[in-house]
Amino acid sequence: MARFEHLTRAVAGLFVAVLFIVVLPATVTVVHADQTESISVWHSYRGAEQQALVELTETWNEANPNRPVRLLNVPHEAYANRITTAVPRGQGPDLFISAHERIGDSANSDVIDAVDDDFSDDEFAEFLPDTVDALRYEDRTYGIPLAYKTVALFYNRELVDEPPQTTDELLKVAASLTDAGKDRYGLAYQADDFYFHSGWFYGFGGRIFDDSGQPRLNRPENIDSFAFVADLRQQGLLPDEPTGALVAELFNRGDAAMVIQGQWFIGEIDEGVDYGVAQLPKISETNRHAEPFMTVEAALVAAGADNREGAIDFARFLASEDAARTRLETGHQMVANSALYEDDSIDLPEALVAFQKQAEHTSPMPNEPLMRSVWEPAAFAMRTVVRGSATPQTALDNAQVRLDAITRPAPEATDPMPFIIGGLMLLVMLLFWFGIRLKRHGGIGHLREKKEAYLYLLPGAVALLVLLFVPFLVGTGVAFFSHQDGEFSFVGLAHFFNIIFSEDYALSDPLSFYFTLVVTVMWTALNVALHVTIGLALAMLLRDPWLKLKGVYRVLLIVPWAIPSYITALIWRGMFHSQFGAINGLLTSLGLEPVPWFSDFWTAFAANVATNTWLGFPFMMVVCLGALQAVPKELEEAAMMDGANSWTRFRKIILPQIKPALVPAVVLGSVWTFNMFNVIYLVSGGEPDGSTEILISEAYKWAFARQEQYGYAAAYATLIFIVLIGYSALTKRVTDGGKGGPI
């Protein structure tokens, strides 16, 4: 009893210590925040841009010691999600610097405040008009513009004397400088990226939204712009599958005479390259300027900011002429303050002058919430056209169908009371079932007898509850809600019905749950079969006593498993490049035709499988090696004496002996492969047209690439869990020899 009391005190003391460690800093922080008027500012700048911001912050803090600015650098890839989750909960900054394209979402979700009452019309008149227009949403202005980014035409002066003024001239110059056999191109840019296509898109008179504010991609003008790119590709004027890294490499080695890139590209150009920058040429067919997207970086005031007045003042300071000069000269930003472009004392580099001229013919990226759903269908259409898999008309018609499905109206809200009553009844039934099970095992008296053992298990049980069961229950609960504009509304089982009955898509559509489920099952079965076959074969080879240097081979064969999967996936993605990849290079050297790996379902699927097989076979090899060590050699020797051949010994002796270790490994490997997100996302990216997505990657896209449909994604994830539970139950019945029993 004394030992039990001592253990109880120890656990209680540990709990109090953890509480003290967690709560005290928060308390101190709150008290400190109440005693100061500091201004919290978040940003995701790097390099010279960050240096300029730090210098300006130091200048501000010296002049305003009672209102110091506290900078927080948030990684770019997590920036948007952190803002949208922190601000509504009162844990965000007072001011944050961000691109303008999410303003519609942020305004509807009460993440940002309008500032048109804080800044006069005269103050807004100090900035380039387009940069202010980009910050307007539903007749309100959100934020103060700081800088902008767009793209322009870079050209190699040794190859191009004067930049082309029209697209007809562009085609003529590009054709004269293209020699695809030697991997030389007159023009190179990321032609399958809708962002880089935007110049031609608007130059042909294209529009994303119709007069009613709904996205419509298959307009005639949009089709004409896609046809222009298709013509570039058919003439062989563009490299295959152009990435940013490939474009930079071609330009630096003189194999691309002209490229379309943004200001950030300047830092990627080698010192020895003599280059110039010019506006994109006019569209010969329409006599309109090419108008690429403009992205505006603005200082945005967080809704409910603790120090809103300080945030407004610091935003005004950052946008001032003196601060803009620092951001221009130190941070190399294309600042939004128009006064600097009229200041003769500032010697703008030639490249920035060209971007300043290009800014006169740009289209601010739409900030409507629906714009975020346009990117995926538009990207699929672009890639289809560039690959030559479909005509521009067909590609955009298919993109519109996908877009309509993604942007369908949310389910109607329903009364949660029946579900609450049902949940309570289920909870009562579970408690009743638990009471019966407890009674069968001795009831409360049994717990009292084993109280020390259960107390030792308590920390692990609490950790399991907090880290596993609570998130699972919360995630499952989200599946009963629809998320829109930062608000959740209860919709009951609507998401499950929509998915299970495939209400919005045909069963053969890649967006259908069943299509993706079939792909996922194929993916899992084929991968696990290859993992086991290759792993077991290598293990059998490595156990042979005649093999020398077995330790070296084991180390080399374990390397694919030791390298992080995302690195391996990126390497294999490069190897599968249709024009410059090592695999097609090998095929060409053997006299075979190169394969456009991501243009067809089966080749893209094969690329994914090859990558994951490379990642997965070492695990099975290690498991099999360990299991083979326990196989009695006497049994094999006796079988040999009885005349059993190698196959018979393997089938009758070795396989039954290693089965107890192999089956759990197969089950674990199946679950891993079923949810292998990295390979799908980084290798094929779902290409072509989303047909190689698996369930987990499709759930990810519903949550983060399609208007943050968290409820729909949670329903997807719940169904994935049910499928895996069913698989586990089936596996147990098979391994138990069909005896069944509790799971």
Secondary structure, 3 states (H helix, E strand, C coil): CHHHHHHHHHHHHHHHHHHHHHHHHHHHHHHHHHHCCCEEEEECCCHHHHHHHHHHHHHHHHHCCCCCEEEEECCHHHHHHHHHHHHHHCCCCCEEEEEHHHHHHHHHCCCECCCCCCCCHHHHCCECHHHHHCCEECCEECCEEEEEECEEEEEECCCCCCCCCEHHHHHHHHHHCCEHHHCEEEEECCCCCHHHHHHHHHHCCCCCECCCCCECCCCHHHHHHHHHHHHHHHCCCCCCCCCHHHHHHHHHCCCEEEEEEEHHHHHHCCCCCCEEEECCCEECCCCEECCCEEEEEEEEEECCCCCHHHHHHHHHHHHCHHHHHHHHHCCCCEECEHHHHHCCCCCCCHHHHHHHHHHHHCEECCCCCCHHHHHHHHHHHHHHHHHCCCCHHHHHHHHHHHHHHHCCCCCCCCCCHHHHHHHHHHHHHHHHHHHHHHHHCCHHHHHHHCHHHHHHHHHHHHHHHHHHHHHHHHHHHHCCEEEECCEEEECCCHHHHHHHCCCCCCCCCCCCHHHHHHHHHHHHHHHHHHHHHHHHHHHHHHHCCCCCCHHHHHHHHHHHHHCCHHHHHHHHHHHCCCCCCHHHHHHHHCCCCCCCCCCCHHHHHHHHHHHHHHHHHHHHHHHHHHHHHCCCHHHHHHHHHCCCCHHHHHHHHHHHHHHHHHHHHHHHHHHHHHCCHHHHHHHHCCCCCCCCCCHHHHHHHHHHCCCCCHHHHHHHHHHHHHHHHHHHHHHHHHHCCCCCCCC
